[in-house]
Amino acid sequence: MGTIKLESINKSYKDTKVIENLNLTINKGERLVLLGPSGCGKSTLLRIIAGLEEINSGSIQFEEKEMSHLSAGERNVAMVFQNYALYPHMNVEKNITYALKRNEVPKAEINKRLEKALDMLELQEYRTRLPKDLSGGQRQRVALARAIVKQTEYFLLDEPLSNLDAKLRVSARQSLLHLHEEFKHTFVYVTHDQVEAMALGDRIVVLKKGEIQMLDTPENIYFKPVNVFTAQFIGSPPMNIFKASLKDKSLKIGQTEIDLPENLRVRLLEYEKNEIYLGIRPEHMSISTTGLYDMTFNFIENYGSQYGVCLNFNGQECITVSNKKITDKMVKVNFDLNHLHLFDIDTEENLIYP
């Protein structure tokens, strides 16, 4: 058990299409992250898998067994919500075991699962407390414990860490990784936070308006984005995108000409359009006295260990990172030509990594 297969999924609310003809296979035991901006359909998709939302058409299979006609209770999934959904009148212990008692699991087995969950998530000292007497991080761990004790193959999480502060999110991510290592659930995680996605995912699904933009490993999504949307959604600061014109297989941004390396020139041999998008990540630009490209300084952002230097390159905004605080009105910048991306001006698809 453990594989989830979605085929031709369509979901609409009246005349509003949320998900259209979506196909996705989630492998047994993997950590798959659904990533995208608010309103892209990621939570709806998770709720469809869980059985909390009905589909208009399509097929949902758990290990080749059709599930689309079954209710949430019949699908045997464990789900953790953004708001934790704890019963306010029940203490920690009762919150964790409530569903097991409803399903008439033997008392000895309930106690065994409870103690293991309390130990694993360091909740023993809070077992008699009510949710109102717990911090946000403790409530989040109780919600995880409640999901763990179900001992199901399918573990679905809908932005469970979004209410935590930055420090707690880091420790909570570590807890989730330890849990997956222990139980090997098929783990589907929804977030709009790219850091969480990169840290937790074996694979990431990047969604936009209910459509999959890219499905791949975190490394490939970062270094080989298939389109402009993916390139700019992943990365902080996001990838710089310049509108450029083609001139004898070199690029012009304003009055500045950029000589492309041979491998990129080959890619453009059959490219018939006069304009193109050039993409480069901030860390692949460097400010140097020997830089080839003159840029105008706009302002600077302090990231702590680095500075984000916001520049103007022939009328187009961009940002690079620097270990030094830059205040000069004009700076010289180099591009790492091994990390350039070329995108079609109309489709916005990556011509180097299609």
N, C-alpha and C positions, 0 to 999 in steps of 0.2 A: 504493500500500500504506500501511497505518498504522491503519485503523479497527478497533476491537475491539468486538464486540457480544455481550453475554451475555443469554440469554433463558431465563426460568423456571428458574434454577439452583437445584438442591436438593442439599444435602450434609449427610449425617448420619454420625456414628460410633456404630454400633449403634443404641441408642434415643435418642441425644442429637442433636438437630437443631442444626446449626451455621449453615447458610444455608438460607433457605426462600423459594422462589419469587422470586428476585432477578432484576431486569432492569436492565441498565446498558449504555449506549453510550459508548464512549471515542473521542473524535474524533481524526482523524489529526493528529499533531504537537502535541497538547496535553499539558500537565502536569496529570495528575489525581492528587489525593492521597486515599488511603483513610485516614480518621481515626476513631479511636474508642478506648475503654478496652480494657484487656487482656481477651481472651476474646470480643470482639465479632465475630470472624470475618474481620478485615481481612487477616491474613497467609494464612489459608486461602484467601481469595478470590484473592489474588495468586498463590498456588501453583496454584490451579485454572487461572488464565490461562496460567501457565508450563507446565502439563502435569505438575506434580509431585504433584498430587492428582487423583484421579478423582472425577467427579460421580455422584450417584445418578440424576439426570435433568436435562434441559435442553439448551441448545445454546450452543456457543462458536464464534464466527465471527471470523476475521481477514479483513477486506475481503470479506465474504460467502462465504468459504470455510470449510466446517465443519471444526473442529479438535478436537472433543472426543474423537475416536477416535485422535488422533495422540499420540505420546510427546513428551516435552520436547525431545529432540534434533531432532525433525521439525518443531517449531514455529518454530525459528529466532529465539528470543528471547535477550536478554542479561540476566542476573540478577546483582544484587549483594546479598549476604546480610549479616545483622547481624554474624556472626562472621568475615566476610571469606572464609573457606574457602580459604586459600592453602595450597599444598603446602609443608610445612616444609623438605623436602630440596632444593627448587628455588630458585634465586635469582630476583630480581625479573624479569629478562628472560625466563627460562624459564617463570615463572608466567604472564606475560602472553601468551606465544606458544604455550603448550602445546596449547590447543584448535585453533589454526590449523594446527599441524603434524599433529595427529591427523586433521584434515579435508583434509589434503594440499593446502593453499593453497600456491601457488608461493613459493619462498624469497624472491625479490625483493619480492613483494607483502607477505610477512610482515615483512620488514625495514622496508619503507616505513611500514606501519601501526604497527609498534613504535616507530620513531623519532618519529612524530607524536604518539603517546600519551605517550611519555616527556617530550617537550618541553612538551606541553600541561599535563601534571600535575606538571611540575618534578621528574622522577624520574631524570634522566640520571645524576646522581652516585651513585645508589643501585642501579644496574642489576645489579651483581654481588653485592649483599648478600642474605643469607637473611632470611626473615620475622622470625626471632628477633632480628635485629640492627636492626630498624626500630621506630619509634615507632607508636603506634596510628593517628595521622593519616597516616603514610607507608604503613602497611598498607592503610588505607582507600583511599588513592589508587591503590595497586597493583590492588586489587579493581576499582576504577572503570576503570583502564586495560585490564584483562583484558576487561571488558565492552565497552569502546569499540572495541577492535580487531576484534570480531566484525562490526561495521558492519551491524547489523540495524536494522529499523524499530522494534523493540519493546524498550524499556529498562525493566526491572522492578527495583525497589529495595525491600528489606524491612528497614526501620529501620536503614539503613547507618551512621547517625551516632550511634546511641544509646550507643556505647562511648567517644565522644570527650568531652573536657572542653568547657566552654561556649565558650571562645575558638576552639578548633579547629572546633566545629560551625558557627560563623559563617563562617569561611573556607571550610569544606567546602561549605556551602550556596551560596556564591558560585561555587565551582568547578562545582557541578552546574548552576547557571544558565548559566554560560559554555558548558558542554558541550552543553546543550540548544540554546542559540543557534547553536552551530556545526553540530550534526548534525540538529536538528529531529526527534529520535526521538518516537514516541508513548511518553510517559513516565508510568509508573504507580508511585506512591511510597506506601509504607505507613509510618505513624507514629502514635504516641499523643501526640506533642508538638504542641500547637496553634500554637506559634510557627513551627515548621518548616512546618506545613500552610499557614499564612497567607502565609509568605514564598515558598514554592515553587509553590503551586497556581494554575493558571488556574481550575480548579474543584476543589471539595472534596466528597467523599462522607462524610457523617457516619453512622457505623454504630453500631447498638446491637443486641446479640443476633442478629446475622446479618441484620438488616433495615435498609434505607436510611431514615434519618430525614430527611435533607435532601441535595440535590445542587444546588449553586449556586456562584457566585463567592465568594471570601473576604469581599468587602464585604457581599454580601447575607446570608451566613451570620452575620456579626457584627451587622449592623444590623437584619436582618429575619428572625430565627430563627423557624422554623415551629412549634416546640414548646418546652416547658420543658427537655427534655433537651438540645437543641441550644443553647438560650440559656445554660445553665449550663456546658456542656462547653467552649464557646468563650468566651474572655475570662479575664484574670487580673488581679485577682480576678474570680470568676464573677458573673453577673448576680444581683442580689438578687430573691428571689421572696417576696412577701407574700400570705398568705391574707386576703382582704377580703370584706366583705359589701356588697351593693348597697342603696342608699337613695336613691330618686328620681334614679337615674342618676348619683349621686355614690358614692364608695366610703368605707367605714369600716374602718379598721384599729384594732382595739380601740375606744377612745373617740374616736379622731381621724378627722375627716371630711376627705376630699380631693376638692375640686371638680375635675371632669374638664373638659378643653377640649371645645368643641362637636364636633369631629371624632370624639372618642372616645365622646361621648354618643350620637351617631348610630349608632355600631357596636353599642350596647347596646339599641337600641330594641326589637329582637325577641328579646333574650336573656331567657330565661324562668327562669333559675336565680337563686337568692338569694345564691350565693357565687361568687367568681371569684379568680383569681390575678393580682396586679399585679406586673409585672416592671420593674426599672430597673437599669441598670448603675452600678457605684460611681462612675464618672467623671461621671455625670449627676446625682449628689447633691452638694450643697455645704454645708459648715458655715459659718454666717454669724450674726452677731448679730441679723440681721433675718429669720432663718429662720422658717418657719411651723410646723414640726413639732418637738416636744420629744422628744429621745432620750437614753437613759442610756448613758454611756461604759462600755465593758467593758475593752478593752485596745487596744494599738497595736502595729503591725508596721512595722519599718523596711525600706523598699524601696530605700534609697539616695537617689534623687532625690525620692521622695515617701514619705508614711506611709500605711499602711492603718489606718483608724480603725474598730475593731469596736464596734458599737453595739447597743442593744436598743430596738426600737420597739414599745411596747405588747406586750411578751412575745415578739416575733419578732426573731431575730438578723439583722443586716445589716452591710454594710461600705461605707465610702466612702473616697475618697482625699483627702489634704490635703498642701499644701506645708509646713504648719507642724505641729509636734509638739503634739498635743492631749492634755491631761490633766484637763480639767474633768469633774466628775462628771455634769453635765448639759450638753447642747449643743443648739443650734437648727440645723435642717437644712432646706434647700430642695430641691425636686425640679425638674428641667428637664422640664416637662410635654410638651415636643415629643419626648421620648424615652421615653415610657411604653409598656409593652406589657401587653396584657390576654390572659390564657390561660383557656380553658375549665377549670372546676374538675375535670371528670371525664376528658375526653380529653387535657387539657394542651396542646391545639392553640392557636396564636396566632390571636386573633380579628381582629387588625389586619392581619397579613400571613399569610393562610391559605396 
